Amino acid sequence: GYTKTRNRNRHYDALSFRIQSDTAIEFENKTFHLQNGDITYFPSNCEYTRTAQTDNLIVVHFKCFNFIGQQIESFLPSSPEVYEELFAALLDCWNKKAPDYQYQAASLFCRILSKIYLEHHSNIAYKSKIEPSIQYIRQNIFRPDFSLKKAAKASYVSDVYFRKLFREIYGISPKQYVIQNRILHGASLIL
């Protein structure tokens, strides 16, 4: 069944990677549906409600001194497996507590932040152009009437242009992306 928790008054920021997830986050009249591979930033002192059936994740709590976030932000990276490796290495480093583990963990965390920055900085113009299509895919990928033509139409672009922009952002075709996510979803159901 689903569990519902209310989070408030945390005096630290959080960055999470969802390994296996079927989670909804409600924040300021918005709902984020978090799935496998999603990375989510939670600013300190924000109140939100988490409803989850499955939520296997790695989360990093930290204090940010040169940035004050106001909003929860979430995205599916173009290569979730790369981020999963980095988050897992950070968790392993933290748990082993080698003499220099704090520096190693900070280094891994900086690598994660660097990758997030580069991914968003280089693709922001393309992403905004096809964001409605990406949202359509994420919300309808498991529906029987789902089609990539409808996804392209959501952003008012041709199928060919949509595939080109999608490949530039995610490094794979939209069809491959859909197949991979359906396989991952099927595997999580089996597990």
C-alpha positions in Angstrom: 0.0 0.0 0.0 0.9 3.7 -0.1 2.5 5.5 2.7 2.1 9.3 3.2 4.5 11.4 5.1 4.7 15.1 5.8 8.2 16.8 5.8 8.9 20.1 7.3 11.4 22.2 9.2 14.5 20.5 7.8 17.4 22.8 8.1 19.4 21.3 5.3 19.0 20.9 1.5 18.6 17.4 0.0 19.4 15.9 -3.4 18.0 12.5 -4.2 18.3 9.8 -6.9 15.4 7.5 -7.2 16.5 3.9 -7.9 13.1 2.4 -7.9 10.2 4.7 -7.3 6.5 5.3 -7.6 6.2 8.5 -5.6 4.3 11.7 -5.6 5.5 14.9 -3.9 3.0 17.6 -3.2 4.5 21.1 -2.8 2.7 24.5 -3.1 -0.2 23.2 -5.1 2.1 21.3 -7.5 2.5 17.5 -7.7 5.8 15.9 -8.8 5.5 12.3 -10.0 8.9 10.8 -9.3 10.0 7.7 -11.1 13.1 5.5 -11.6 16.1 7.6 -12.4 14.7 10.9 -11.3 17.0 13.4 -9.5 15.2 15.8 -7.1 16.4 18.8 -5.2 14.6 19.8 -2.0 15.5 23.2 -0.5 15.9 23.5 3.3 12.8 24.5 5.3 10.3 23.6 2.6 7.2 21.7 3.6 5.9 19.0 1.3 3.9 15.7 1.4 5.4 12.5 0.0 3.0 9.7 -1.0 4.8 6.5 -2.1 4.1 2.9 -2.9 7.8 2.2 -3.7 10.6 4.6 -2.9 14.1 3.1 -3.0 16.5 6.1 -3.2 19.8 7.5 -2.3 19.6 11.0 -0.7 22.3 13.4 0.2 21.7 16.0 2.9 23.9 19.1 2.7 24.1 22.8 3.6 24.5 25.1 0.6 26.1 28.5 1.4 26.2 30.2 -2.0 22.7 29.3 -3.2 19.3 29.5 -1.6 16.7 27.4 -3.3 13.0 28.1 -3.0 11.4 25.4 -5.1 11.6 21.6 -5.3 13.1 20.7 -8.7 13.1 17.3 -10.4 14.3 16.0 -13.7 15.1 12.7 -15.4 18.8 12.9 -16.5 19.8 11.7 -20.0 22.0 9.0 -18.5 20.4 7.9 -15.2 22.9 4.9 -14.9 25.8 7.3 -14.6 24.2 9.2 -11.8 23.2 6.0 -10.1 26.8 4.9 -10.1 28.0 8.3 -8.6 25.3 8.3 -5.9 26.0 4.6 -5.0 29.8 5.4 -4.8 29.1 8.3 -2.5 26.9 6.2 -0.3 29.5 3.4 -0.2 32.2 5.9 0.6 30.1 7.4 3.4 29.3 4.0 4.9 32.8 2.7 4.9 34.2 5.7 6.8 37.8 5.6 5.5 40.1 8.2 7.1 39.4 10.6 4.3 35.8 9.7 3.6 34.5 13.2 4.0 36.7 14.6 1.3 36.0 11.6 -1.0 32.2 12.1 -0.4 32.5 15.8 -1.1 34.4 15.1 -4.3 31.8 12.7 -5.5 29.0 15.1 -4.6 30.8 17.9 -6.5 31.0 15.6 -9.5 27.2 15.0 -9.3 26.5 18.7 -9.1 28.9 19.4 -12.0 27.2 16.8 -14.2 23.8 18.2 -13.4 24.9 21.7 -14.2 26.5 20.7 -17.5 23.4 18.7 -18.5 21.1 21.6 -17.8 23.3 24.4 -19.1 24.0 22.8 -22.5 20.5 21.6 -23.2 18.3 24.2 -21.7 17.2 25.8 -25.0 16.3 22.5 -26.6 14.6 21.2 -23.4 12.3 24.2 -23.1 11.3 23.8 -26.8 10.2 20.2 -26.3 9.3 20.2 -22.6 5.6 19.7 -23.3 6.5 16.6 -25.3 8.7 15.2 -22.5 5.9 15.8 -20.0 3.4 14.1 -22.3 5.8 11.1 -22.6 6.3 10.9 -18.8 2.6 11.1 -18.1 1.3 8.8 -20.8 4.1 6.3 -21.5 2.0 3.4 -20.1 -1.3 4.3 -21.7 -2.6 2.1 -24.5 -3.2 5.1 -26.8 0.3 6.5 -26.3 2.2 7.6 -29.4 5.3 9.5 -30.2 3.4 11.5 -32.9 1.1 12.8 -30.1 4.3 13.6 -28.1 5.7 15.7 -31.0 2.4 17.5 -31.4 2.4 18.5 -27.8 5.4 20.8 -28.6 4.0 21.8 -32.0 7.0 20.4 -33.8 7.4 17.8 -36.6 8.2 14.2 -35.7 11.6 14.4 -37.4 12.5 17.6 -35.5 11.3 16.2 -32.2 13.4 13.1 -32.7 16.5 15.2 -33.5 16.1 17.5 -30.5 15.3 14.5 -28.2 18.4 12.7 -29.3 20.6 15.8 -28.7 19.2 16.1 -25.2 19.0 12.4 -24.1 21.6 10.8 -26.4 19.0 8.2 -27.5 16.0 8.2 -29.8 12.5 8.8 -28.2 11.6 5.2 -29.2 14.6 3.7 -27.4 13.8 5.9 -24.4 10.2 4.6 -24.3 11.3 1.0 -24.6 13.9 1.3 -21.9 11.4 2.9 -19.5 8.8 0.3 -20.2 11.3 -2.5 -19.6 12.5 -0.9 -16.3 8.9 -0.5 -15.2 8.1 -4.1 -16.1 11.2 -5.3 -14.2 10.2 -3.2 -11.1 6.7 -4.8 -11.2 8.2 -8.3 -11.4 10.5 -7.5 -8.4 
